[in-house]
């Protein structure tokens, strides 16, 4: 169970690394290179999904991943169409930083029966967008404005509200293509006011950036674009 794995790692004082794989860019040759490296690097989780899919196939991507490695596969869905029962778990994202009712509850109602029938492990997640210095696909598709990077208190209270609503995880995301990672002050503020696991992603392109997020209080750091450009980056990490 993915939820238990995260709790066990946190309890033992370990930090976690996740790779985000976009099915639109997940050709088998690229996956083979990336995941052979991931096995060597002992990566903890593979997140699969994207804000919008054009040519990608979530089902095929997960099948390809499972043929190469046994790292837990977690859906990071941009829409109900990306639900795949062959994954190990799903981040059931509720976009708390925005006020789009479809992404707060609407899509969840649409997906509820399908999720129940899939028997996927459901990880209820408070999803919070933080401004990464550039417009991103997720902010455009969601029709929402990210929390300003210089407002750590607002991010912290949004995350706290998510925990009080019963969310299992907090996912702070600067978004794919972000120029800047989430400031350490924001991660620290969220960590100070919450007790559930924190996932941080977007704009992280160096080992120093990963360490800074971990040291600020992130339990799981997610890397995506950097791996598409350089799969060997995992080995460096």
C-alpha positions, 0 to 999 in steps of 0.5 A: 500500500502506497499510503503505508509506504509513505508513513513508514518512510516518514516514521523512520526519518527517510525522505522520498523521491518521486518521478513524474511521467507524462504519458504524452512523452512516455515512449517505450525507449525513453521509459526504458532508459529512465526506469532502468536508471530509476531502479538503480537510484532506488526511486520511491514512487512513479507518478503518472499523468498530466493536465491534459493528454493529446497523444498519450495513453495512460493505460499503455504507459502503466503497462510499459512501466510495470513490464520494466520495474516494480516501483509503485505506480501512482496516478496523478490524473488531470481528468477522470479519463486518466483513471487506470485500474492497473495502477497501484494508487491514485492521488485524488486531487482536490484543487484547494488553491482555486475556486473551480467547483469542478476541481473541488468536487465535481470531477470527484462525483463523476469518478466516484463509482469508477474508482470504487469499482477499480479497487485502486488505493485512494489517497485523498490529496489537498492540491495547492498550486504555487506561482512558479514564475511562469504560466503553466498548463495546470493553471490554464486548464484549471482556470485558477490563479496560483497562490503567490510565491511570497504568501507563505501564510496563505499557502499554510492556511490552505494546507491546514484547511485541507488537513482539517477536511480530512485529506491524507496528503498535501501536494504543493505544485509550481506546475510543469514548466515553472521557472522557479521552485516553491520557496523554502519559506512556503514549505516551512510554513506549511510544515509548521502548521500541518502534520500530514505528509507533504509532496512538493513538485514543479521547477526543481532542476538540481540536487540542491533544489531537492535537498532544500525542499527536503530540509524545509519539510517536504516528505516527497519531492517530485521531479519531472521535466528534468528527467525528460531532458536528462534521465541520468539526473536520477543517478546524480540524485 
